[in-house]
């Protein structure tokens, strides 16, 4: 089927051409003898996928978009919602890419304050997840907030979007971004409605524990849906990973082995993570860690210590070097597993000290400059 020409046509003429096009594809709700309402055209927009011609489909859909962006906001919302529904489940990957491009044109063509931008962005996320093109739509939460900020989606809408975003990122194997999105989703709940996100909180905890590259977990305990789980075994296990050492995990595993394995967590991976977390905790309190201490605290053999320390250093959570001659690790710095009031006080004192030192340097420099100026004045 030939692609109708929409260039240099009025909106009315364009609508008539689209009606003829869709009527030829079998649409019964459009009439090319009259100026059919745009909502009728949008209702059959997915018929353009029937021919399987990506170029033709993209041209037709972009023609519809060129009319949608001209609609006043109060009339646009239901029509654009229907249009998004028609593009939300493309029949093939190639047509999915077409939908992605068309929706992107629509999103950027709408007024930034238009409430329909939220609907279009949500559909973009859904389609991008299906065709594994999430990087073309979402890169980080800050950028998303900037894009959607002017149209002011409410909390319920953001929760719906974040759920779809999380699912799409997982489908695209973007587990790290997916975890950040899940934490953002959980942070939208308050003490009043936190129980509604109980299952999501459980999935978030399990995913974080299972992720081999996630070690700092204390922020999860501050989320209201996670607080709802206090007293449950999963919350107890999370607390072990946040504050306890390897010995506490081994005790928990010995007593609750079926529970841990029932979560899908692998014991060997848990051991690796808990050993690294225990090493970090030891490094917080000592700048020298004898190999003998590490063997005992981490339950390693003498031959395993050096290889393990190298693994820790690769995570960049701890800066240190090994003194193999004296069989000890010399710690330069370490990330803190938890960052509480005590740590904020230490940071404040450190910054205050630095500020004082900078003031002394400034005063010294001013003194030197003044002395040099006086000397030059005397010489002249």
C-alpha positions in Angstrom: 0.0 0.0 0.0 1.4 3.4 -0.9 2.0 6.0 1.8 -0.4 8.9 1.5 1.3 12.3 1.2 0.8 14.6 4.2 3.2 17.3 3.3 1.7 20.8 2.7 -1.7 19.8 3.8 -4.0 21.5 6.2 -5.1 19.6 9.3 -8.5 18.9 7.8 -6.9 17.6 4.5 -4.5 15.5 6.5 -7.3 14.0 8.5 -9.2 13.2 5.3 -6.1 11.4 3.9 -5.6 9.4 7.1 -9.3 8.4 7.0 -8.9 7.1 3.5 -5.7 5.3 4.5 -7.2 3.5 7.5 -10.5 2.8 5.7 -8.5 0.9 3.1 -7.0 -1.1 5.9 -10.4 -2.1 7.1 -11.3 0.6 9.6 -15.1 1.0 9.9 -15.2 4.0 12.3 -13.7 6.5 9.9 -15.3 8.2 6.9 -13.2 9.9 4.2 -16.3 11.8 2.9 -16.3 13.8 6.2 -13.8 15.3 8.4 -13.6 12.4 10.8 -12.8 13.3 14.4 -9.1 12.8 15.3 -10.2 10.5 18.1 -11.6 8.1 15.6 -8.3 8.1 13.6 -6.3 7.5 16.8 -8.6 4.6 17.8 -7.4 2.6 14.7 -3.8 3.9 14.7 -2.4 0.4 15.3 -3.9 -0.8 12.0 -0.8 0.7 10.3 1.2 -2.2 11.7 -0.9 -4.6 9.6 1.3 -4.2 6.5 4.5 -4.6 8.5 6.2 -1.8 6.7 8.2 0.2 9.2 8.8 3.2 7.0 5.1 3.6 6.1 4.0 3.0 9.7 6.4 5.7 11.0 5.2 8.2 8.4 1.5 7.6 9.3 2.1 7.8 13.0 4.2 10.9 12.8 1.4 12.5 10.7 -1.0 11.8 13.6 1.5 13.2 16.1 1.7 16.4 14.0 -2.0 16.9 14.8 -1.9 15.7 18.4 0.6 18.4 19.4 -1.8 21.1 18.2 -4.7 20.0 20.4 -5.5 22.1 23.6 -4.5 20.2 26.7 -8.1 19.5 28.0 -9.0 17.8 24.6 -5.6 16.2 24.1 -5.5 14.1 27.2 -8.0 11.3 26.3 -6.9 11.2 22.7 -3.2 11.0 23.5 -3.9 8.4 26.1 -5.6 6.2 23.5 -2.8 6.8 21.0 -0.2 5.7 23.7 -2.3 2.5 24.3 -2.2 1.7 20.6 1.6 1.9 20.5 2.2 0.3 23.9 2.4 -3.3 22.6 4.1 -3.3 19.1 3.8 -6.6 17.3 7.5 -6.8 16.4 10.9 -5.5 17.6 11.3 -3.4 14.4 7.9 -1.8 14.8 8.7 -1.3 18.5 11.6 0.8 17.5 9.3 2.8 15.2 6.9 3.3 18.2 9.8 4.4 20.3 10.8 7.1 17.8 7.3 8.3 17.3 6.6 8.6 21.0 9.8 10.5 21.5 8.7 13.0 18.9 5.4 13.4 20.6 7.0 13.7 24.1 9.3 16.5 22.9 6.6 18.2 20.8 4.2 18.7 23.7 4.3 21.7 26.0 6.6 20.9 29.0 3.8 21.7 31.4 1.3 19.5 29.5 0.0 16.7 31.9 -0.1 14.3 28.9 3.7 14.3 28.8 3.6 11.9 31.8 1.4 9.5 29.9 3.7 9.6 26.9 6.9 9.1 29.0 5.3 6.1 30.8 4.5 4.5 27.4 8.1 5.2 26.2 9.4 3.3 29.2 7.1 0.4 28.6 8.0 0.1 24.9 11.8 0.7 25.5 11.7 -2.2 28.0 10.1 -4.5 25.4 12.7 -3.7 22.7 15.6 -3.4 25.2 16.4 0.2 24.4 16.1 1.7 27.9 19.2 3.8 27.6 17.5 5.8 24.9 14.7 6.8 27.4 16.2 6.6 30.9 19.7 7.2 32.2 19.2 8.5 35.7 16.6 9.6 38.1 17.7 13.2 38.2 17.2 13.7 34.5 13.8 12.0 34.7 12.7 14.4 37.4 13.9 17.4 35.3 11.9 16.1 32.3 8.7 15.5 34.2 8.9 18.2 36.8 7.1 20.9 34.8 4.0 18.6 34.2 3.8 17.9 37.9 2.8 14.2 38.1 1.3 13.2 41.5 2.7 10.7 43.9 0.4 7.9 42.7 1.5 8.5 39.1 5.2 8.5 40.0 4.7 5.2 41.9 3.1 3.7 38.8 5.9 5.0 36.6 8.7 3.8 38.9 7.2 0.3 39.0 7.1 0.2 35.2 10.6 1.6 35.0 11.9 -1.0 37.4 10.4 -3.8 35.4 11.7 -2.4 32.1 15.2 -2.0 33.5 15.2 -5.6 34.8 14.1 -6.8 31.4 17.0 -4.9 29.9 19.4 -6.4 32.4 20.2 -3.0 34.0 20.1 -4.4 37.6 22.0 -1.6 39.2 19.7 1.1 37.8 16.7 -1.1 38.6 17.8 -1.2 42.3 18.1 2.6 42.4 14.6 2.9 41.0 13.2 0.5 43.5 14.7 2.4 46.4 13.3 5.6 44.9 9.8 3.9 44.7 10.0 2.8 48.3 11.0 6.3 49.4 7.6 7.7 48.0 5.7 5.8 50.8 4.9 7.3 54.2 4.2 5.7 57.6 0.5 5.8 56.7 0.7 3.8 53.4 4.0 1.9 53.8 2.3 -1.4 54.3 1.0 -1.2 50.7 4.6 -1.7 49.5 5.5 -4.6 51.8 6.1 -7.1 48.9 8.1 -4.5 47.0 10.2 -3.9 50.1 10.9 -7.6 50.4 12.0 -7.9 46.7 14.2 -4.8 47.1 16.0 -6.3 50.1 16.5 -9.7 48.5 17.8 -8.1 45.3 20.2 -5.9 47.2 21.5 -8.8 49.2 21.9 -11.0 46.1 23.7 -8.2 44.1 27.5 -9.1 44.3 28.4 -5.4 43.9 26.1 -3.9 46.5 27.7 -3.6 50.0 26.3 -0.5 51.6 22.8 -1.3 52.7 22.1 0.9 55.7 19.9 3.3 53.7 17.3 0.5 53.2 16.6 0.5 56.9 15.4 4.1 56.7 12.7 3.4 54.1 9.2 3.2 55.6 8.1 0.0 53.8 11.2 -1.7 55.1 10.5 -0.5 58.7 7.1 -2.3 58.3 9.1 -5.5 58.1 10.7 -5.1 61.5 10.5 -8.3 63.5 10.4 -10.4 60.3 13.2 -12.8 59.5 14.1 -10.9 56.3 14.5 -7.6 58.3 16.7 -9.5 60.8 18.9 -10.8 57.9 19.2 -7.3 56.4 20.3 -6.0 59.8 23.0 -8.6 60.0 24.4 -7.4 56.6 24.2 -3.8 57.7 25.7 -4.0 61.2 27.0 -7.4 62.1 30.2 -9.5 61.3 30.6 -12.8 59.6 30.1 -14.8 62.8 26.6 -13.4 63.2 25.7 -14.3 59.6 27.0 -17.9 60.1 24.9 -18.2 63.3 21.8 -16.9 61.4 22.4 -19.3 58.5 22.9 -22.3 60.8 19.6 -21.6 62.5 17.6 -20.4 59.4 19.2 -22.2 56.5 15.9 -23.1 54.8 14.7 -19.5 55.0 17.9 -18.1 53.5 17.9 -20.6 50.6 14.2 -20.2 50.2 14.8 -16.5 49.3 17.0 -17.7 46.4 20.2 -16.4 48.1 23.4 -18.4 47.6 25.3 -19.1 50.8 28.8 -18.8 49.1 27.9 -15.4 47.8 26.6 -14.3 51.2 29.9 -15.5 52.7 31.9 -13.4 50.3 29.9 -10.3 50.9 29.9 -10.7 54.7 33.7 -11.3 54.7 34.1 -8.0 52.8 31.7 -6.2 55.1 33.5 -7.6 58.2 36.9 -6.5 56.8 35.5 -3.0 56.3 34.3 -2.9 59.9 37.7 -4.0 61.1 39.4 -1.3 59.0 37.2 1.4 60.5 38.7 0.7 63.9 42.3 -0.1 63.1 44.9 1.1 60.6 46.9 -2.2 60.9 45.2 -5.5 60.5 47.5 -8.6 61.1 46.9 -11.5 58.8 46.3 -13.6 62.0 43.3 -11.4 62.9 41.9 -11.7 59.4 42.2 -15.5 59.5 40.3 -15.6 62.7 37.6 -13.0 62.0 37.0 -14.0 58.4 37.5 -17.7 58.9 40.2 -18.0 56.2 43.2 -20.2 56.0 46.7 -18.6 55.9 46.9 -19.2 52.1 43.6 -17.5 51.4 44.3 -14.2 53.2 46.3 -12.4 50.5 44.0 -13.3 47.7 41.0 -12.2 49.7 42.6 -8.8 50.5 43.2 -8.3 46.8 39.5 -8.9 46.2 38.6 -6.3 48.8 40.9 -3.7 47.2 39.3 -4.3 43.8 35.9 -3.2 45.2 37.5 0.2 46.1 35.6 0.2 49.4 38.9 0.1 51.2 42.2 1.7 50.4 45.1 -0.2 51.8 48.3 -2.1 51.0 49.7 -5.4 52.2 52.9 -5.7 54.1 53.7 -9.3 53.2 57.0 -9.3 55.1 55.3 -8.5 58.4 52.1 -10.2 57.5 49.6 -7.3 58.0 47.4 -4.9 56.0 48.0 -1.2 56.3 44.7 0.7 56.0 44.6 4.2 54.5 40.9 4.7 54.4 37.6 2.8 54.3 34.0 3.3 53.5 31.7 3.2 56.5 29.1 0.5 56.5 26.7 2.8 58.3 26.8 6.6 58.5 25.1 7.8 61.7 25.1 10.8 63.9 28.6 10.0 65.2 30.0 10.0 61.7 28.3 13.3 60.8 29.9 14.8 63.9 33.3 13.5 62.9 32.8 15.0 59.4 31.8 18.3 60.9 34.9 18.4 63.1 37.2 17.5 60.1 35.7 20.2 57.9 36.0 22.7 60.7 39.7 21.8 61.1 40.3 22.2 57.4 38.6 25.5 57.4 40.9 26.7 60.2 44.0 25.5 58.3 42.8 27.3 55.1 42.3 30.5 57.0 45.8 30.2 58.4 47.2 29.7 54.9 45.2 32.7 53.6 46.5 34.9 56.5 50.1 33.8 55.9 49.8 34.5 52.1 48.4 38.0 52.8 51.2 38.7 55.2 53.8 37.7 52.6 52.1 39.8 49.9 52.0 42.9 52.2 55.7 42.5 53.2 56.7 42.2 49.5 54.6 45.2 48.6 56.3 47.3 51.4 59.7 46.1 50.3 59.1 47.1 46.7 57.8 50.5 47.8 61.0 51.1 49.8 63.2 50.2 46.9 61.4 52.5 44.5 
